[in-house]
Every structure is written in C-alpha cells, then in structure tokens.
Amino acid sequence: MKCMFCKGETVDEYTNYIADLGECIIVIRNVPTQVCAQCGEKSYSYRVSVRVQEIINQVRRIVSGIAEVTYTEAA
C-alpha cells in the first residue's frame, strides 16, 4: 500500500492508539496499522477504524480518567 501523503511504501505494524476525550484518555495497545517507511504516517483499515471507535465508545461509558485496553482482547 502507498502512503496517502508522501507515496512511500507502508509496512504492517502494531501501534498504540491514544484517544484524548477531555474527561478521559483511552490507550488502545497493539492496534493493527500501516506505517509509512518513509515519513512515518500511520493509517488504519476501515475495519480497524470501526473497531477502535467501538472500543472507545464502550470504554468511555464506564471510565473517567485513564483507561488502557489491548486491541486483541477487546476485539
């Protein structure tokens, strides 16, 4: 896959996704992502993006403060 910004090649990796929602911060560990080998830009597949949003919505309802979730355990 090509990077949307610099057109460099992307590689599959696992990264941490951090959502700062004001009233709480959610860290989702080991999220599948494509990272540009040239500029470092991260992108997520549609399926992963939808699942990350679902995880955020679930955690947001029960946590105030900081929450840490592992993607594979929540998926």
N, CA, C and O atoms as a GROMACS GRO file, in nm:
protein
  300
    1MET      N    1   0.084  -0.117   0.000
    1MET     CA    2   0.000   0.000   0.000
    1MET      C    3   0.089   0.124   0.000
    1MET      O    4   0.197   0.124   0.059
    2LYS      N    5   0.044   0.229  -0.065
    2LYS     CA    6   0.119   0.355  -0.072
    2LYS      C    7   0.066   0.455   0.031
    2LYS      O    8  -0.053   0.459   0.060
    3CYS      N    9   0.157   0.534   0.086
    3CYS     CA   10   0.123   0.639   0.181
    3CYS      C   11   0.041   0.747   0.109
    3CYS      O   12   0.072   0.787  -0.003
    4MET      N   13  -0.065   0.792   0.176
    4MET     CA   14  -0.150   0.896   0.117
    4MET      C   15  -0.078   1.031   0.108
    4MET      O   16  -0.115   1.114   0.025
    5PHE      N   17   0.023   1.053   0.190
    5PHE     CA   18   0.090   1.182   0.196
    5PHE      C   19   0.214   1.191   0.108
    5PHE      O   20   0.226   1.284   0.028
    6CYS      N   21   0.305   1.095   0.122
    6CYS     CA   22   0.433   1.106   0.051
    6CYS      C   23   0.449   1.001  -0.059
    6CYS      O   24   0.547   1.002  -0.133
    7LYS      N   25   0.351   0.908  -0.067
    7LYS     CA   26   0.353   0.800  -0.167
    7LYS      C   27   0.461   0.695  -0.140
    7LYS      O   28   0.493   0.615  -0.228
    8GLY      N   29   0.517   0.696  -0.019
    8GLY     CA   30   0.614   0.593   0.019
    8GLY      C   31   0.542   0.461   0.045
    8GLY      O   32   0.419   0.456   0.051
    9GLU      N   33   0.618   0.356   0.061
    9GLU     CA   34   0.562   0.224   0.090
    9GLU      C   35   0.525   0.213   0.238
    9GLU      O   36   0.596   0.265   0.324
   10THR      N   37   0.414   0.146   0.267
   10THR     CA   38   0.375   0.124   0.405
   10THR      C   39   0.406  -0.020   0.445
   10THR      O   40   0.411  -0.110   0.362
   11VAL      N   41   0.426  -0.038   0.575
   11VAL     CA   42   0.450  -0.172   0.630
   11VAL      C   43   0.348  -0.196   0.741
   11VAL      O   44   0.307  -0.104   0.812
   12ASP      N   45   0.307  -0.321   0.755
   12ASP     CA   46   0.213  -0.358   0.860
   12ASP      C   47   0.285  -0.364   0.993
   12ASP      O   48   0.390  -0.427   1.006
   13GLU      N   49   0.227  -0.298   1.091
   13GLU     CA   50   0.283  -0.296   1.226
   13GLU      C   51   0.168  -0.293   1.326
   13GLU      O   52   0.051  -0.287   1.288
   14TYR      N   53   0.203  -0.298   1.454
   14TYR     CA   54   0.108  -0.279   1.562
   14TYR      C   55   0.153  -0.155   1.639
   14TYR      O   56   0.270  -0.143   1.676
   15THR      N   57   0.059  -0.064   1.664
   15THR     CA   58   0.091   0.059   1.735
   15THR      C   59  -0.011   0.083   1.845
   15THR      O   60  -0.110   0.011   1.856
   16ASN      N   61   0.013   0.184   1.924
   16ASN     CA   62  -0.082   0.225   2.026
   16ASN      C   63  -0.165   0.341   1.974
   16ASN      O   64  -0.112   0.433   1.910
   17TYR      N   65  -0.295   0.337   1.999
   17TYR     CA   66  -0.386   0.443   1.959
   17TYR      C   67  -0.428   0.515   2.086
   17TYR      O   68  -0.475   0.452   2.181
   18ILE      N   69  -0.411   0.647   2.089
   18ILE     CA   70  -0.445   0.726   2.208
   18ILE      C   71  -0.558   0.821   2.173
   18ILE      O   72  -0.548   0.900   2.079
   19ALA      N   73  -0.667   0.811   2.250
   19ALA     CA   74  -0.782   0.900   2.231
   19ALA      C   75  -0.793   0.988   2.355
   19ALA      O   76  -0.820   0.939   2.465
   20ASP      N   77  -0.774   1.119   2.338
   20ASP     CA   78  -0.788   1.215   2.447
   20ASP      C   79  -0.927   1.276   2.434
   20ASP      O   80  -0.951   1.359   2.346
   21LEU      N   81  -1.018   1.235   2.519
   21LEU     CA   82  -1.158   1.278   2.510
   21LEU      C   83  -1.191   1.390   2.606
   21LEU      O   84  -1.309   1.420   2.629
   22GLY      N   85  -1.092   1.451   2.662
   22GLY     CA   86  -1.115   1.560   2.758
   22GLY      C   87  -1.135   1.506   2.898
   22GLY      O   88  -1.051   1.527   2.985
   23GLU      N   89  -1.248   1.437   2.921
   23GLU     CA   90  -1.278   1.383   3.054
   23GLU      C   91  -1.203   1.253   3.082
   23GLU      O   92  -1.193   1.210   3.197
   24CYS      N   93  -1.150   1.190   2.976
   24CYS     CA   94  -1.070   1.070   2.996
   24CYS      C   95  -0.974   1.049   2.878
   24CYS      O   96  -0.994   1.103   2.770
   25ILE      N   97  -0.872   0.970   2.903
   25ILE     CA   98  -0.776   0.932   2.800
   25ILE      C   99  -0.782   0.780   2.788
   25ILE      O  100  -0.775   0.708   2.887
   26ILE      N  101  -0.797   0.734   2.663
   26ILE     CA  102  -0.803   0.590   2.638
   26ILE      C  103  -0.683   0.551   2.553
   26ILE      O  104  -0.660   0.608   2.447
   27VAL      N  105  -0.608   0.452   2.600
   27VAL     CA  106  -0.494   0.399   2.526
   27VAL      C  107  -0.532   0.258   2.481
   27VAL      O  108  -0.560   0.171   2.563
   28ILE      N  109  -0.532   0.237   2.350
   28ILE     CA  110  -0.558   0.104   2.295
   28ILE      C  111  -0.426   0.052   2.242
   28ILE      O  112  -0.368   0.109   2.149
   29ARG      N  113  -0.378  -0.056   2.300
   29ARG     CA  114  -0.248  -0.112   2.263
   29ARG      C  115  -0.262  -0.214   2.151
   29ARG      O  116  -0.366  -0.278   2.135
   30ASN      N  117  -0.155  -0.229   2.074
   30ASN     CA  118  -0.143  -0.333   1.971
   30ASN      C  119  -0.249  -0.324   1.862
   30ASN      O  120  -0.308  -0.425   1.824
   31VAL      N  121  -0.274  -0.204   1.814
   31VAL     CA  122  -0.371  -0.183   1.706
   31VAL      C  123  -0.302  -0.208   1.572
   31VAL      O  124  -0.196  -0.151   1.546
   32PRO      N  125  -0.360  -0.294   1.486
   32PRO     CA  126  -0.301  -0.316   1.354
   32PRO      C  127  -0.304  -0.187   1.272
   32PRO      O  128  -0.408  -0.122   1.263
   33THR      N  129  -0.193  -0.152   1.213
   33THR     CA  130  -0.184  -0.028   1.135
   33THR      C  131  -0.085  -0.044   1.021
   33THR      O  132  -0.003  -0.135   1.020
   34GLN      N  133  -0.094   0.046   0.926
   34GLN     CA  134   0.005   0.054   0.821
   34GLN      C  135   0.085   0.182   0.847
   34GLN      O  136   0.028   0.290   0.860
   35VAL      N  137   0.216   0.168   0.854
   35VAL     CA  138   0.305   0.281   0.883
   35VAL      C  139   0.394   0.304   0.762
   35VAL      O  140   0.455   0.210   0.710
   36CYS      N  141   0.402   0.429   0.717
   36CYS     CA  142   0.487   0.463   0.603
   36CYS      C  143   0.633   0.450   0.643
   36CYS      O  144   0.676   0.509   0.742
   37ALA      N  145   0.708   0.374   0.566
   37ALA     CA  146   0.850   0.356   0.593
   37ALA      C  147   0.929   0.483   0.568
   37ALA      O  148   1.040   0.499   0.619
   38GLN      N  149   0.873   0.574   0.489
   38GLN     CA  150   0.944   0.698   0.455
   38GLN      C  151   0.914   0.813   0.552
   38GLN      O  152   1.006   0.876   0.603
   39CYS      N  153   0.784   0.841   0.577
   39CYS     CA  154   0.750   0.958   0.659
   39CYS      C  155   0.693   0.923   0.796
   39CYS      O  156   0.679   1.011   0.881
   40GLY      N  157   0.660   0.795   0.818
   40GLY     CA  158   0.610   0.752   0.949
   40GLY      C  159   0.460   0.772   0.970
   40GLY      O  160   0.409   0.741   1.078
   41GLU      N  161   0.389   0.822   0.870
   41GLU     CA  162   0.244   0.843   0.881
   41GLU      C  163   0.175   0.709   0.904
   41GLU      O  164   0.209   0.608   0.841
   42LYS      N  165   0.077   0.709   0.996
   42LYS     CA  166   0.002   0.587   1.027
   42LYS      C  167  -0.135   0.593   0.961
   42LYS      O  168  -0.198   0.699   0.953
   43SER      N  169  -0.181   0.478   0.913
   43SER     CA  170  -0.317   0.469   0.861
   43SER      C  171  -0.378   0.337   0.907
   43SER      O  172  -0.306   0.240   0.934
   44TYR      N  173  -0.509   0.336   0.917
   44TYR     CA  174  -0.582   0.220   0.966
   44TYR      C  175  -0.683   0.176   0.861
   44TYR      O  176  -0.739   0.258   0.789
   45SER      N  177  -0.706   0.046   0.854
   45SER     CA  178  -0.807  -0.004   0.762
   45SER      C  179  -0.944   0.040   0.813
   45SER      O  180  -0.959   0.078   0.930
   46TYR      N  181  -1.043   0.035   0.726
   46TYR     CA  182  -1.178   0.072   0.765
   46TYR      C  183  -1.226  -0.016   0.880
   46TYR      O  184  -1.283   0.034   0.978
   47ARG      N  185  -1.203  -0.146   0.870
   47ARG     CA  186  -1.247  -0.241   0.972
   47ARG      C  187  -1.184  -0.210   1.107
   47ARG      O  188  -1.252  -0.212   1.210
   48VAL      N  189  -1.055  -0.180   1.108
   48VAL     CA  190  -0.985  -0.147   1.232
   48VAL      C  191  -1.037  -0.013   1.287
   48VAL      O  192  -1.057   0.000   1.408
   49SER      N  193  -1.058   0.085   1.200
   49SER     CA  194  -1.110   0.215   1.244
   49SER      C  195  -1.245   0.202   1.312
   49SER      O  196  -1.271   0.264   1.415
   50VAL      N  197  -1.332   0.121   1.253
   50VAL     CA  198  -1.465   0.099   1.312
   50VAL      C  199  -1.452   0.032   1.448
   50VAL      O  200  -1.519   0.072   1.544
   51ARG      N  201  -1.366  -0.068   1.458
   51ARG     CA  202  -1.350  -0.140   1.585
   51ARG      C  203  -1.289  -0.050   1.692
   51ARG      O  204  -1.329  -0.057   1.808
   52VAL      N  205  -1.192   0.033   1.655
   52VAL     CA  206  -1.133   0.128   1.751
   52VAL      C  207  -1.240   0.222   1.804
   52VAL      O  208  -1.245   0.249   1.924
   53GLN      N  209  -1.328   0.271   1.717
   53GLN     CA  210  -1.435   0.361   1.761
   53GLN      C  211  -1.532   0.288   1.854
   53GLN      O  212  -1.579   0.347   1.951
   54GLU      N  213  -1.562   0.162   1.825
   54GLU     CA  214  -1.650   0.083   1.912
   54GLU      C  215  -1.586   0.066   2.050
   54GLU      O  216  -1.653   0.078   2.152
   55ILE      N  217  -1.457   0.036   2.053
   55ILE     CA  218  -1.386   0.020   2.180
   55ILE      C  219  -1.390   0.150   2.259
   55ILE      O  220  -1.418   0.150   2.379
   56ILE      N  221  -1.364   0.262   2.193
   56ILE     CA  222  -1.367   0.393   2.259
   56ILE      C  223  -1.505   0.419   2.317
   56ILE      O  224  -1.517   0.462   2.432
   57ASN      N  225  -1.610   0.393   2.240
   57ASN     CA  226  -1.746   0.416   2.288
   57ASN      C  227  -1.779   0.329   2.409
   57ASN      O  228  -1.845   0.376   2.502
   58GLN      N  229  -1.735   0.205   2.410
   58GLN     CA  230  -1.761   0.115   2.522
   58GLN      C  231  -1.686   0.161   2.647
   58GLN      O  232  -1.744   0.168   2.756
   59VAL      N  233  -1.559   0.192   2.632
   59VAL     CA  234  -1.476   0.229   2.746
   59VAL      C  235  -1.519   0.365   2.801
   59VAL      O  236  -1.519   0.386   2.923
   60ARG      N  237  -1.555   0.455   2.714
   60ARG     CA  238  -1.594   0.591   2.755
   60ARG      C  239  -1.712   0.589   2.852
   60ARG      O  240  -1.719   0.674   2.942
   61ARG      N  241  -1.803   0.495   2.835
   61ARG     CA  242  -1.922   0.487   2.921
   61ARG      C  243  -1.889   0.444   3.063
   61ARG      O  244  -1.964   0.475   3.156
   62ILE      N  245  -1.778   0.371   3.081
   62ILE     CA  246  -1.751   0.314   3.214
   62ILE      C  247  -1.629   0.372   3.284
   62ILE      O  248  -1.604   0.340   3.400
   63VAL      N  249  -1.553   0.458   3.215
   63VAL     CA  250  -1.428   0.505   3.274
   63VAL      C  251  -1.423   0.658   3.275
   63VAL      O  252  -1.462   0.724   3.179
   64SER      N  253  -1.373   0.710   3.385
   64SER     CA  254  -1.333   0.850   3.388
   64SER      C  255  -1.189   0.848   3.437
   64SER      O  256  -1.158   0.785   3.538
   65GLY      N  257  -1.104   0.916   3.367
   65GLY     CA  258  -0.961   0.912   3.399
   65GLY      C  259  -0.884   0.853   3.283
   65GLY      O  260  -0.899   0.896   3.169
   66ILE      N  261  -0.802   0.752   3.312
   66ILE     CA  262  -0.719   0.691   3.209
   66ILE      C  263  -0.753   0.542   3.202
   66ILE      O  264  -0.760   0.473   3.304
   67ALA      N  265  -0.775   0.494   3.079
   67ALA     CA  266  -0.802   0.352   3.057
   67ALA      C  267  -0.704   0.298   2.955
   67ALA      O  268  -0.670   0.365   2.858
   68GLU      N  269  -0.658   0.175   2.979
   68GLU     CA  270  -0.569   0.108   2.885
   68GLU      C  271  -0.634  -0.023   2.844
   68GLU      O  272  -0.672  -0.103   2.930
   69VAL      N  273  -0.645  -0.045   2.713
   69VAL     CA  274  -0.711  -0.163   2.659
   69VAL      C  275  -0.619  -0.222   2.553
   69VAL      O  276  -0.553  -0.149   2.480
   70THR      N  277  -0.614  -0.356   2.545
   70THR     CA  278  -0.541  -0.422   2.439
   70THR      C  279  -0.637  -0.456   2.327
   70THR      O  280  -0.740  -0.520   2.351
   71TYR      N  281  -0.606  -0.415   2.205
   71TYR     CA  282  -0.694  -0.430   2.090
   71TYR      C  283  -0.741  -0.574   2.074
   71TYR      O  284  -0.861  -0.598   2.059
   72THR      N  285  -0.650  -0.670   2.076
   72THR     CA  286  -0.687  -0.809   2.051
   72THR      C  287  -0.777  -0.867   2.160
   72THR      O  288  -0.857  -0.956   2.133
   73GLU      N  289  -0.765  -0.817   2.280
   73GLU     CA  290  -0.852  -0.865   2.388
   73GLU      C  291  -0.990  -0.801   2.382
   73GLU      O  292  -1.087  -0.860   2.429
   74ALA      N  293  -1.000  -0.682   2.325
   74ALA     CA  294  -1.128  -0.612   2.316
   74ALA      C  295  -1.200  -0.641   2.185
   74ALA      O  296  -1.321  -0.619   2.174
   75ALA      N  297  -1.126  -0.691   2.086
   75ALA     CA  298  -1.184  -0.713   1.953
   75ALA      C  299  -1.266  -0.838   1.945
   75ALA      O  300  -1.321  -0.870   1.840
   0.00000   0.00000   0.00000
